[in-house]
Amino acid sequence: MKPELNSKSHDFIALARDYLTALADIETLGNILKGAVSKKAVPTDWRQLWAKARATPEYRKISQPYETLLAQAEKAADETQATELLRTLPSLRTRH
């Protein structure tokens, strides 16, 4: 039977995913806001613009750059292997 990862590893992986998604959302919403400022009007469909942007390769490039590594850590044979994989993540604080 495969050992389970502890909750700290699961929590860290979830936090990393949430953080990267938030970075992509901030950039996306910032671009929508910049467009609104230049046009001096907030688009009434800004939520749809945001949803459409979330489906683009550019959004995924920001929100999922380490998804393969995070998925490998989730599937690690044990906690030691998961920790070693997670230690190879670059500092997420320096992304933007």
Secondary structure as a PSIPRED ss2 file (coil, helix, strand):
# PSIPRED VFORMAT (PSIPRED V4.0)

   1 M C   1.000  0.000  0.000
   2 K C   1.000  0.000  0.000
   3 P C   1.000  0.000  0.000
   4 E C   1.000  0.000  0.000
   5 L C   1.000  0.000  0.000
   6 N C   1.000  0.000  0.000
   7 S H   0.000  1.000  0.000
   8 K H   0.000  1.000  0.000
   9 S H   0.000  1.000  0.000
  10 H H   0.000  1.000  0.000
  11 D H   0.000  1.000  0.000
  12 F H   0.000  1.000  0.000
  13 I H   0.000  1.000  0.000
  14 A H   0.000  1.000  0.000
  15 L H   0.000  1.000  0.000
  16 A H   0.000  1.000  0.000
  17 R H   0.000  1.000  0.000
  18 D H   0.000  1.000  0.000
  19 Y H   0.000  1.000  0.000
  20 L H   0.000  1.000  0.000
  21 T H   0.000  1.000  0.000
  22 A H   0.000  1.000  0.000
  23 L H   0.000  1.000  0.000
  24 A H   0.000  1.000  0.000
  25 D H   0.000  1.000  0.000
  26 I H   0.000  1.000  0.000
  27 E H   0.000  1.000  0.000
  28 T H   0.000  1.000  0.000
  29 L H   0.000  1.000  0.000
  30 G H   0.000  1.000  0.000
  31 N H   0.000  1.000  0.000
  32 I H   0.000  1.000  0.000
  33 L H   0.000  1.000  0.000
  34 K H   0.000  1.000  0.000
  35 G H   0.000  1.000  0.000
  36 A H   0.000  1.000  0.000
  37 V H   0.000  1.000  0.000
  38 S H   0.000  1.000  0.000
  39 K H   0.000  1.000  0.000
  40 K C   1.000  0.000  0.000
  41 A C   1.000  0.000  0.000
  42 V C   1.000  0.000  0.000
  43 P C   1.000  0.000  0.000
  44 T C   1.000  0.000  0.000
  45 D C   1.000  0.000  0.000
  46 W H   0.000  1.000  0.000
  47 R H   0.000  1.000  0.000
  48 Q H   0.000  1.000  0.000
  49 L H   0.000  1.000  0.000
  50 W H   0.000  1.000  0.000
  51 A H   0.000  1.000  0.000
  52 K H   0.000  1.000  0.000
  53 A H   0.000  1.000  0.000
  54 R C   1.000  0.000  0.000
  55 A C   1.000  0.000  0.000
  56 T C   1.000  0.000  0.000
  57 P H   0.000  1.000  0.000
  58 E H   0.000  1.000  0.000
  59 Y H   0.000  1.000  0.000
  60 R H   0.000  1.000  0.000
  61 K H   0.000  1.000  0.000
  62 I H   0.000  1.000  0.000
  63 S H   0.000  1.000  0.000
  64 Q C   1.000  0.000  0.000
  65 P C   1.000  0.000  0.000
  66 Y C   1.000  0.000  0.000
  67 E H   0.000  1.000  0.000
  68 T H   0.000  1.000  0.000
  69 L H   0.000  1.000  0.000
  70 L H   0.000  1.000  0.000
  71 A H   0.000  1.000  0.000
  72 Q H   0.000  1.000  0.000
  73 A H   0.000  1.000  0.000
  74 E H   0.000  1.000  0.000
  75 K C   1.000  0.000  0.000
  76 A C   1.000  0.000  0.000
  77 A C   1.000  0.000  0.000
  78 D C   1.000  0.000  0.000
  79 E H   0.000  1.000  0.000
  80 T H   0.000  1.000  0.000
  81 Q H   0.000  1.000  0.000
  82 A H   0.000  1.000  0.000
  83 T H   0.000  1.000  0.000
  84 E H   0.000  1.000  0.000
  85 L H   0.000  1.000  0.000
  86 L H   0.000  1.000  0.000
  87 R H   0.000  1.000  0.000
  88 T C   1.000  0.000  0.000
  89 L C   1.000  0.000  0.000
  90 P C   1.000  0.000  0.000
  91 S C   1.000  0.000  0.000
  92 L H   0.000  1.000  0.000
  93 R H   0.000  1.000  0.000
  94 T H   0.000  1.000  0.000
  95 R C   1.000  0.000  0.000
  96 H C   1.000  0.000  0.000
